[in-house]
Amino acid sequence: MKFTLDETTPAQATGRKYVGRVVFALLVVVAMLVGTSIGLLLVYSTDLPQVEELEHYRPGSITDLYDDHGRVIGSFALQRRVVATYDDYPKVLRDALTSVEDKDFEKHSGINVWRILGAAYRDIVSGGKVQGASTLTMQLSRNLFLTPDRTFHRKIQEILLAIQIERRFTKPQIFTLYANQIFLGHGAYGFEAASEYYFSKPARDLTLDEAALLAGLPKAPGYYSPINHPERASRRRNLVLNSMLEDGEITAEQAALAKGRPLQLRIQKDINSLAPYFVEEIRRYLEGKYGTDEVHQGGLKVYTSLNMEWQKTANQAVLDGLAAYERRHGWKGHLANAVAMGIQLGSYRHPDWDDELEEGGYVHALVTSVSPNAAAVKFGIYTSTLSQADIAWTKRKLEDILAIGDVVYVRMLSLSGDGKAKVSFEQDSGAQGALVALDNATGEIKAMVGGRDFEDSKFNRATQAMRQVGSSFKPYVYTAAIDQGSTPDDTVLDAPVTFQTGSGPYTPHNYDEKFEGLITLRRALAQSRNIPALKVADRIGIKSVIEYARRFGVTSNIPPYLPIALGSAEITLLEQTSAFSVFPNDGVRIVPRYIQKVTDYEGRVLEEDFPNVKDVISSRTARTMTSMLHEVVLHGTAVSAAGLKYPLAGKTGTTNDFTDAWFIGFSPSITCGVWLGYDEKKTLGPKESGARAALPIWIDFMKTALAGHDPGEFQSPPAVPSSPVARSVDTQDAAPGADETH
């Protein structure tokens, strides 16, 4: 039998036909799958963002404010983020993050197929939505471009974007983008900001256990918060350490030591709390000029005029002065009570506790228990005990004025590492204080206190409160007289006088209800005699006095009535303080400045401020007035300041019924103004004059601000012949008004 090569059996032919049909069917299925995949890719990629945008991507970052020595004193941000480079993140943090979030980060091309399939299978079996299995690159694409919705559509887009990102960027670039973008709880975005927030140090200084703690947060920042849920955070940290051990990144000994360490957080304090009123003034200015988005997301650098040491001194001086005032006027009670407000003792937290608690500072504390002889209080992590001796100044029994849940005001005398504190019992009855300090040579605002507590009231009493200035207005009267030819040795009669006015006679009086007879202008100003000031003002004309006040920078409305000479005009503390700087500046006014320079994210200068200088009075008049105001300190109403042994000058001010207490004073280099009063313009109490209430605060501030610096000397006034201008003062009609005291 013969066979040829192309001959086949029937069985073979049938088999070939079957194989052909299978192959054809498979080709059809493959074609359908490819077509479907291409179709799906087209559908899911039509609205994908352009990954190319990442090449120019810059996340919103913090705008920082610096003091005059380059130290951060405040910040503005919608998201607390500090943009860092790849090298800023230590290897221990990179290892911790990749071990727990993406072990194959250095190997894959954006996705881990087996993890995705495994996660998808689990979700299908459980009936849930696609979740988990995301690489760092996928998480980055989701955080930058997509919504957090857990859907198949979003997951596919996430995968496509991750692949594109991997094609365009290196692994270090991808890691850096991720590390700067991810949310890590409590307003912190990115590991640099999180490190500073949780540990008060840069990421490069993180220890193993700290790095592991942060690496565990991306999974669920709220659930694993080390502040709100320390036990969960500790367990999550240990899981990260185990993962690093499995990957060979750390040794068993290192893992054991790190897991054995307790969570040791050092939460970053609110830097805006140092000078909140000043920072708020800066914010309002910047937003008005650059817009809210740029200020809170643009990463500006704002170099301000503030001095950190001066500001700390100012804060302490105002609070100490208020405490001294409160004690002089006894216990007033009316404490807020957490229990009465429906708040459980264990969950109560006062905003004060978020600030940095320091010895010598003041804080509101919660009374947790009361017995006849003692009361336990807590604030932040500290506890303390108040005894009957601690509240002796109130002249009340402890159990009569304190109850469980009361919120009391205390001064922190000492704070120990074990959470124990020693405090003194104080009072916050609502009295307010404000302080402004200027550098005479530059006009820069070096310190600003706008009130007792910014969290309680954001109203800035240094820049926004219009208050009667009392006798601190009198220097304008005498400046006008000196500038028009009078001399400090000219005399005026301090005796009873009545001014005839359109509404009837006006008979002013002096603070002490006494009269000194014929006295020099120098003594009249030093002793703050009211009648001599009125006679001088009447002689030269009240409109002329107001015109001089305008030259000094006073812009508020001043009616042309004679009693204005005694200080019934309402002026802000900043304006009045700036005006007084004309005297040590030889007659030149430098407009107050908050900002030295502003730069953008790239370091380009957006604005740079320079002193705005205006001539006000002659140097002769300025030096003469300085010598007269120096007499106020040497022998006048501010004599208690003479103990500082520096060349100082200034003027007290007290208004009717003791509603406002002022002292505006200066050295050759610094001008500082202090105000004390109530917002509702009620009396501070009998004898609470500028010398008693405001001057001690000024002294406390200047004592520290001038320490260790060359105080300089006042320029001597030129010798001029005596003039009779102020010797023959006669009464003139004047409108009635407030009779201001010294």
C-alpha positions in Angstrom: 0.0 0.0 0.0 1.2 3.4 -0.9 0.7 6.7 0.9 1.4 10.2 -0.2 2.3 13.3 2.0 -1.0 15.1 1.6 -3.2 12.1 2.4 -5.0 12.2 5.8 -7.3 9.9 7.6 -10.9 11.0 8.3 -10.1 11.1 12.1 -7.2 13.5 11.4 -9.3 15.7 9.3 -12.0 16.0 11.9 -9.4 16.8 14.6 -8.0 19.6 12.4 -11.4 21.1 11.9 -12.0 21.1 15.7 -8.7 22.7 16.5 -9.3 25.3 13.9 -12.6 26.2 15.3 -11.2 26.4 18.9 -8.4 28.7 17.6 -10.9 30.8 15.8 -13.1 31.0 18.9 -10.1 32.0 21.0 -9.0 34.6 18.6 -12.6 36.0 18.7 -12.5 36.0 22.5 -9.1 37.7 22.6 -10.2 40.3 20.0 -13.3 40.9 22.1 -11.2 41.3 25.3 -8.8 43.6 23.6 -11.5 45.6 22.1 -13.4 45.8 25.4 -10.2 46.7 27.2 -9.4 49.4 24.6 -12.9 50.7 24.9 -12.8 50.8 28.6 -9.4 52.5 28.6 -10.8 55.1 26.2 -13.9 55.6 28.4 -11.9 55.8 31.7 -9.1 57.9 30.2 -11.2 60.5 28.4 -11.5 62.7 31.5 -8.1 61.9 33.1 -6.0 64.9 34.3 -2.8 65.6 32.4 0.1 64.1 34.4 2.4 66.6 32.7 0.9 69.2 35.2 3.0 67.5 37.9 6.2 68.8 36.4 5.1 72.3 37.5 3.1 71.2 40.5 3.6 73.0 43.7 1.4 72.1 46.7 -0.1 74.9 48.8 2.3 75.7 51.6 2.5 77.8 54.7 3.1 81.5 54.7 5.6 82.2 57.4 6.1 85.4 59.4 9.6 86.2 60.8 10.7 88.6 63.5 13.6 91.1 63.0 16.1 88.3 63.7 14.6 85.8 61.3 12.8 83.7 63.8 9.3 82.4 63.0 6.6 84.2 65.0 3.5 83.2 63.0 2.1 81.5 60.0 -1.0 81.4 57.7 -2.2 78.2 56.1 -5.3 76.3 55.0 -3.3 73.2 55.2 -0.3 72.9 57.5 2.4 71.9 55.0 6.1 72.4 54.8 7.5 71.4 51.4 10.7 69.3 51.7 13.1 67.6 49.3 13.9 63.9 49.0 17.1 64.3 51.0 15.1 66.0 53.8 13.4 62.7 54.5 15.7 60.2 56.3 16.2 56.7 55.2 14.5 55.3 58.3 11.3 57.1 57.4 11.5 56.0 53.7 12.0 52.4 54.8 9.2 52.6 57.3 6.7 54.0 54.8 7.6 51.6 52.0 7.6 48.6 54.3 4.0 49.2 55.5 2.5 50.8 52.4 4.3 49.6 49.3 7.1 46.9 49.8 7.8 46.8 46.0 7.9 50.5 45.5 11.4 50.4 44.0 10.5 47.6 41.6 7.0 48.1 40.2 6.0 50.4 37.4 3.1 52.1 39.3 0.9 49.1 40.1 1.2 45.8 41.9 -1.0 43.4 39.8 -1.1 40.6 42.2 -2.1 42.8 45.1 -4.9 44.4 43.1 -6.2 41.0 41.9 -6.1 39.7 45.5 -7.9 42.7 46.9 -10.5 42.6 44.1 -11.2 38.9 44.8 -11.6 39.6 48.5 -13.9 42.5 47.8 -16.0 40.4 45.3 -16.3 37.6 47.9 -17.3 40.0 50.6 -19.5 42.1 48.5 -17.6 45.2 49.2 -16.1 47.9 46.9 -12.6 47.8 45.5 -10.2 49.1 48.2 -6.7 48.6 49.4 -3.8 47.3 47.3 -2.8 50.8 46.3 0.9 51.5 45.7 2.4 54.8 46.8 2.1 56.0 43.2 -1.6 55.1 43.1 -2.2 56.9 46.4 -0.4 59.9 45.0 -2.5 59.9 41.8 -5.7 59.7 44.0 -4.7 62.4 46.3 -3.6 64.8 43.6 -6.2 64.2 40.9 -9.1 62.0 42.0 -11.9 61.9 44.5 -11.8 59.5 47.5 -14.8 57.6 46.2 -14.2 53.8 46.3 -15.5 52.7 42.9 -14.2 50.6 40.0 -14.2 53.7 37.8 -12.0 55.6 40.2 -9.7 52.6 40.8 -9.1 52.1 37.0 -8.3 55.8 36.6 -6.0 55.6 39.6 -4.1 52.8 37.9 -3.9 54.6 34.6 -2.6 57.7 36.3 -0.1 55.8 38.3 1.4 54.2 35.2 1.7 57.6 33.6 3.4 59.0 36.7 5.9 56.2 36.8 6.8 56.8 33.1 7.5 60.5 33.7 9.1 60.6 37.1 11.9 58.9 39.0 11.2 57.0 42.2 12.8 59.7 44.4 10.6 62.3 42.7 7.4 60.2 43.2 8.3 59.6 46.8 8.9 63.3 47.4 5.6 64.3 45.8 3.8 61.7 48.0 5.6 62.6 51.2 4.7 66.3 50.7 1.1 65.7 49.8 -0.3 63.0 52.1 -2.7 64.0 55.0 -1.4 62.9 58.4 -4.0 64.2 60.8 -4.6 67.4 62.9 -4.2 69.6 59.9 -0.7 68.4 59.0 0.0 67.6 55.3 3.2 65.9 54.4 5.8 64.2 56.7 7.8 67.4 57.3 4.9 69.3 58.7 3.7 66.2 60.6 7.2 65.8 62.2 7.2 69.4 63.3 3.7 69.2 64.6 3.9 65.9 66.5 7.5 66.1 67.6 8.6 69.7 67.2 11.5 68.8 65.0 12.4 68.4 61.3 11.9 65.0 59.7 15.6 64.5 59.2 15.9 64.2 63.0 13.2 61.5 63.5 14.1 58.4 65.5 13.1 54.9 64.5 10.0 54.7 66.7 8.9 58.2 65.6 9.4 57.4 61.9 7.3 54.2 62.4 4.6 56.2 64.1 4.3 58.7 61.2 4.5 56.0 58.6 1.5 54.3 60.1 -0.7 57.4 59.8 -1.6 57.5 56.1 -3.9 54.4 56.4 -6.3 56.3 58.7 -4.9 59.5 60.3 -8.0 60.1 62.5 -8.3 56.5 63.7 -4.6 56.2 64.5 -4.2 59.7 65.9 -1.4 59.5 68.6 -3.1 62.5 70.3 -6.7 61.2 70.4 -6.0 57.4 70.3 -2.5 56.7 71.6 -3.2 53.0 72.2 -4.2 52.5 68.5 -1.3 54.6 67.4 1.1 52.5 69.4 -0.2 49.3 68.0 0.0 50.6 64.5 3.5 51.8 65.1 4.5 48.3 66.3 3.0 46.8 63.2 5.2 49.1 61.0 8.2 48.0 63.0 7.4 44.3 62.5 7.0 45.0 58.8 10.4 46.7 58.7 11.9 43.7 60.6 10.4 41.2 58.1 11.9 43.3 55.2 15.3 43.2 56.9 15.4 47.0 57.3 16.0 46.8 61.0 17.3 44.2 63.4 15.3 42.4 66.0 17.1 44.3 68.7 16.2 47.6 67.1 12.6 46.6 66.7 12.3 45.5 70.3 13.8 48.7 71.6 11.6 50.9 69.5 8.4 48.9 70.4 9.3 49.3 74.1 9.4 53.1 73.9 6.3 54.9 75.1 4.8 57.5 72.7 6.6 60.7 73.4 4.9 63.5 71.6 6.0 67.0 71.8 3.1 68.8 70.1 4.1 72.0 68.3 2.6 75.0 70.0 0.7 77.6 68.1 3.4 80.0 67.1 0.8 82.6 66.4 0.2 82.8 70.2 3.3 84.9 70.8 1.9 88.0 69.2 -1.6 87.2 68.0 -2.8 90.8 67.7 0.3 91.7 65.7 -0.1 88.6 63.5 -3.7 89.5 62.9 -2.8 93.0 61.7 -0.4 91.4 59.3 -3.0 89.0 58.0 -5.5 91.7 57.3 -2.9 93.7 55.4 -1.6 90.8 53.3 -5.1 89.5 52.4 -6.1 93.0 51.3 -3.1 93.3 49.0 -2.4 89.7 47.8 -5.7 87.9 48.3 -6.7 85.2 50.7 -5.6 82.2 48.5 -2.1 83.6 48.0 -1.7 84.4 51.7 -2.9 81.0 53.0 -1.5 78.7 50.2 1.2 80.7 48.4 4.1 80.0 50.8 5.0 83.7 51.2 7.8 84.7 53.5 7.0 87.9 55.5 9.8 89.6 57.3 8.2 91.7 60.0 9.4 94.4 62.4 8.6 92.5 65.6 11.2 91.5 68.1 10.5 88.2 69.9 12.2 89.1 73.2 10.4 92.5 73.4 7.1 90.8 72.6 7.5 88.2 75.4 8.4 91.0 77.8 5.4 93.0 76.7 3.1 90.1 77.1 4.3 89.4 80.7 4.3 93.1 81.7 0.7 93.6 80.6 -0.5 90.4 82.3 1.4 91.2 85.5 0.0 94.7 85.5 -3.5 93.5 85.1 -3.0 90.9 87.9 -1.7 93.7 90.3 -4.7 95.8 89.4 -7.2 92.9 90.0 -5.7 92.2 93.5 -6.0 95.9 94.4 -9.7 95.8 93.9 -10.6 92.6 95.6 -12.6 89.5 94.6 -15.5 90.0 92.2 -16.4 86.3 91.6 -18.7 85.4 88.7 -16.7 82.4 87.6 -17.7 80.3 84.6 -18.5 76.7 85.6 -18.0 73.7 83.2 -20.6 71.5 85.0 -23.2 74.3 84.7 -22.4 74.4 81.0 -23.1 70.7 80.7 -19.5 69.7 80.2 -18.1 66.7 81.9 -14.9 67.4 83.9 -12.9 64.8 82.1 -13.7 66.3 78.6 -13.3 70.0 79.5 -10.4 71.7 77.7 -9.8 75.4 77.8 -8.2 77.1 74.7 -5.4 78.4 76.9 -4.1 74.8 77.3 -3.2 74.7 73.6 -0.7 77.5 74.1 2.8 76.9 75.4 2.5 76.8 79.2 5.5 78.6 80.8 6.4 79.5 84.3 5.3 83.0 85.1 2.5 82.8 82.6 -1.2 82.9 83.2 -3.8 80.3 82.4 -7.4 79.3 83.1 -7.6 76.1 85.2 -10.5 73.8 86.0 -11.4 73.1 89.7 -11.7 69.3 90.0 -12.3 69.0 93.8 -13.0 71.3 96.7 -12.6 70.8 100.5 -12.7 73.3 103.4 -8.9 73.8 103.2 -7.9 73.0 99.6 -9.0 72.9 96.0 -7.5 70.8 93.3 -7.1 72.3 89.8 -5.9 71.1 86.5 -4.7 72.8 83.3 -3.3 70.9 80.3 -1.2 68.1 81.6 -0.6 69.8 85.0 -2.4 69.6 88.3 -2.0 71.8 91.4 -3.6 72.6 94.7 -4.9 75.9 96.0 -4.9 76.5 99.8 -6.6 79.0 101.9 -3.4 81.0 102.1 -3.3 81.2 98.2 -6.6 83.0 98.2 -6.0 85.1 101.3 -6.1 88.3 99.2 -9.7 87.7 98.4 -10.6 87.9 102.1 -13.0 85.0 101.5 -13.1 81.4 102.6 -12.0 79.0 99.9 -15.1 76.8 99.9 -17.3 79.9 99.7 -15.8 81.1 96.4 -14.8 77.9 94.6 -16.9 74.9 93.4 -16.2 71.8 91.4 -16.2 72.8 87.7 -15.3 76.4 88.2 -12.9 77.9 85.7 -10.3 79.9 87.6 -7.5 82.2 86.6 -4.0 81.3 87.9 -0.4 82.2 87.5 2.0 79.4 86.9 4.8 79.8 89.5 6.6 76.5 88.7 6.0 73.5 86.4 7.6 70.1 87.0 8.2 67.2 84.6 5.9 64.9 86.6 2.9 67.1 85.8 2.8 68.9 89.2 2.6 72.7 89.3 2.6 75.5 91.8 0.2 78.3 91.1 -1.0 81.6 92.5 -4.7 82.4 92.5 -5.6 85.4 90.3 -8.7 87.0 88.8 -9.9 88.0 85.4 -12.7 90.5 85.9 -12.6 91.9 82.4 -10.1 94.7 82.8 -8.0 95.0 79.6 -4.5 96.3 78.8 -2.6 97.2 75.7 1.0 98.0 74.8 2.9 99.2 71.8 6.6 99.7 71.5 8.4 101.4 68.5 12.0 101.7 67.4 12.5 105.4 67.2 15.1 105.3 64.4 13.0 103.2 62.0 9.4 103.4 63.1 9.2 99.7 63.3 6.7 98.1 65.7 8.8 95.9 68.0 6.0 94.7 70.3 2.2 94.9 70.4 -0.3 93.6 72.9 -3.9 94.3 72.0 -5.6 92.8 75.0 -5.5 90.2 77.8 -6.5 87.2 75.7 -6.8 87.0 71.9 -8.8 83.8 72.1 -11.4 85.5 74.3 -11.5 88.7 72.2 -9.8 89.5 68.9 -10.5 93.2 69.2 -7.1 95.0 69.1 -7.1 97.7 71.8 -3.8 99.0 70.5 -5.0 99.8 67.0 -8.8 99.7 67.0 -9.9 101.2 70.4 -10.6 104.9 70.3 -10.1 106.0 73.9 -9.9 109.4 75.6 -6.2 110.1 76.2 -6.4 112.3 79.3 -3.4 114.5 80.1 -1.2 112.6 77.7 -2.7 115.1 75.2 -1.1 118.0 77.0 2.3 117.8 75.3 0.6 119.0 72.1 -0.5 122.1 74.0 3.0 122.9 75.2 4.6 122.0 71.9 2.4 124.6 70.2 3.4 127.1 72.8 7.2 126.3 72.6 7.1 126.3 68.8 5.5 129.7 68.9 8.1 131.3 71.1 7.4 130.3 74.7 10.1 128.7 76.9 9.9 126.1 79.7 10.7 128.8 82.3 7.8 131.1 81.3 5.2 131.2 84.0 1.4 130.7 84.2 -0.9 131.3 87.1 -2.4 128.1 88.6 -5.4 129.6 90.2 -9.2 129.3 90.0 -10.7 130.4 86.7 -14.0 130.3 85.0 -14.4 130.3 81.2 -17.6 131.8 79.9 -19.2 129.6 77.2 -22.3 129.7 75.1 -23.9 127.1 77.3 -22.8 128.7 80.6 -19.8 129.1 82.8 -17.1 126.4 82.8 -15.0 126.1 85.9 -12.2 123.5 85.6 -10.2 122.1 88.5 -7.0 120.3 89.1 -6.6 116.6 90.0 -5.7 117.4 93.6 -8.2 120.2 94.0 -5.4 122.5 94.9 -3.7 125.5 93.3 0.1 126.3 93.1 -0.1 129.9 92.1 2.5 131.2 89.6 4.5 128.2 88.2 6.7 127.6 85.1 5.4 125.7 82.1 8.0 123.0 82.9 6.4 122.4 86.3 2.9 122.7 85.0 3.5 119.9 82.5 5.5 117.8 85.0 2.8 118.0 87.7 0.0 117.8 85.0 -1.8 120.9 86.3 -5.1 121.2 84.4 -5.7 125.0 84.8 -2.3 126.1 83.4 -2.8 123.8 80.4 -6.2 125.3 79.7 -4.9 128.8 80.0 -2.0 128.1 77.6 -4.3 126.4 75.1 -6.7 129.3 75.4 -3.9 131.8 74.8 -2.6 130.2 71.6 -5.9 128.9 70.4 -7.4 125.4 70.6 -7.5 125.2 66.8 -3.7 125.7 66.7 -3.3 123.0 69.3 -5.4 120.6 67.2 -3.3 121.5 64.1 -0.2 120.5 66.0 -1.7 117.2 67.0 -2.5 116.6 63.3 1.1 117.2 62.4 2.1 114.5 65.0 -0.1 112.0 63.1 -3.3 112.1 65.1 -6.1 111.5 62.6 -9.2 111.0 64.8 -11.9 113.6 65.0 -11.1 116.4 67.5 -13.8 119.1 68.0 -12.4 122.6 68.6 -13.4 123.0 72.2 -11.0 124.2 74.9 -11.4 121.1 77.2 -9.8 119.1 74.4 -6.5 120.4 75.9 -7.2 118.1 78.9 -7.5 115.0 76.7 -11.2 114.4 75.9 -10.1 113.5 72.4 -10.3 109.8 71.5 -7.2 108.4 69.9 -5.8 104.9 69.4 -2.8 103.8 71.4 -0.7 103.2 68.3 -1.4 106.7 67.0 -0.6 108.3 70.4 2.6 106.3 70.8 3.8 107.0 67.3 3.2 110.7 67.9 5.4 110.8 71.0 8.3 109.3 69.0 8.6 112.7 67.3 10.2 114.1 70.5 13.2 111.8 70.7 13.5 111.9 66.9 14.4 115.6 66.8 11.0 116.6 65.4 10.7 114.0 62.7 7.8 111.5 62.6 8.4 108.0 61.1 5.2 106.3 60.2 4.8 103.0 62.1 5.9 99.9 60.1 4.9 96.3 60.5 6.7 94.8 57.6 10.2 94.9 56.3 10.0 92.7 53.3 7.7 90.1 51.6 9.0 87.4 49.2 7.1 84.8 47.2 7.6 81.1 47.2 10.5 81.4 44.8 12.2 84.1 46.9 11.3 87.0 44.6 10.8 90.2 46.5 7.1 91.3 46.3 7.5 94.4 48.4 10.1 96.1 50.6 9.2 98.8 53.1 11.4 101.7 54.0 10.9 104.4 56.6 8.4 107.0 55.7 9.8 110.2 57.3 7.8 113.4 57.9 9.0 116.7 59.4 6.7 117.8 62.3 8.4 120.4 64.4 11.9 122.0 64.6 14.7 120.1 66.4 14.8 123.1 68.9 11.2 122.5 69.8 11.6 118.7 70.0 14.6 118.9 72.3 12.9 121.5 74.5 9.8 119.3 74.8 11.9 116.3 75.5 13.6 118.1 78.4 10.1 119.1 79.8 8.8 115.5 79.5 12.0 114.3 81.1 11.1 116.4 84.0 7.8 114.4 84.3 10.0 111.4 85.1 12.5 113.2 87.3 10.1 115.2 89.5 6.6 114.8 88.1 3.7 112.3 87.9 6.0 109.6 86.5 8.7 109.9 89.1 8.6 106.1 89.9 10.2 105.5 86.5 13.3 107.5 87.6 14.5 104.4 89.4 15.4 102.8 86.0 18.5 105.1 85.8 18.1 105.6 82.0 17.3 108.8 80.2 13.5 108.6 80.1 10.7 111.0 79.4 6.9 110.7 79.0 3.5 111.7 80.1 0.8 110.1 82.2 -2.9 110.3 81.3 -6.1 109.7 83.3 -9.6 110.4 82.2 -12.7 111.4 84.1 -13.9 108.8 86.7 -10.7 106.8 86.1 -12.1 105.0 83.0 -8.7 105.2 81.1 -5.2 105.0 82.4 -2.3 105.9 80.1 1.5 106.3 80.1 3.3 107.2 76.9 7.1 107.4 77.3 10.3 107.1 75.5 14.1 106.7 75.8 16.5 107.9 73.1 15.8 104.6 71.2 12.4 103.3 72.2 8.9 104.8 72.5 6.4 102.7 74.4 2.7 103.4 75.1 0.5 101.6 77.7 -3.3 101.8 78.2 -5.4 100.1 80.9 -9.2 100.1 81.1 -12.5 98.3 80.5 -14.0 97.8 77.0 -17.3 99.2 78.2 -15.6 102.4 79.5 -16.5 101.9 83.1 -14.4 103.1 86.0 -11.2 101.3 87.0 -11.8 102.4 90.5 -10.7 105.3 92.8 -7.2 106.6 92.3 -6.5 104.3 89.4 -4.5 107.0 87.5 -2.1 106.5 84.7 0.8 106.7 87.2 -0.7 103.9 89.3 -2.2 101.5 86.7 -0.3 102.0 83.4 3.1 103.3 84.4 4.2 100.1 86.3 3.6 98.1 83.1 5.6 100.6 81.1 8.5 100.3 83.7 8.5 96.5 83.6 8.7 96.5 79.8 11.4 99.2 79.5 13.5 97.7 82.2 13.9 94.6 80.1 13.9 96.1 76.7 16.7 98.5 77.6 18.8 96.1 79.6 22.2 95.3 78.0 21.9 98.0 75.4 23.4 101.4 75.1 20.5 103.7 76.2 21.9 106.7 74.4 21.4 110.3 75.6 18.8 113.0 74.9 20.0 116.0 72.9 20.3 119.1 75.0 17.9 121.9 74.1 19.4 125.1 72.8 19.5 128.0 75.3 16.9 130.7 74.4 16.0 133.9 76.1 12.9 133.9 78.3 9.6 135.0 76.6 6.6 136.6 78.3 4.1 134.8 76.0 2.7 132.5 78.7 3.0 134.9 81.6 -0.1 137.0 81.1 -2.7 134.4 80.5 -6.3 135.7 80.6 -9.5 133.6 80.6 -11.3 133.2 77.4 -14.7 131.6 76.5 -14.5 127.9 76.0 -17.1 125.3 75.5 -17.8 122.9 78.4 -16.5 119.4 78.3 -14.8 116.6 80.1 -12.5 117.8 82.9 -9.5 115.5 82.4 -7.1 114.7 85.2 -3.5 113.9 85.2 
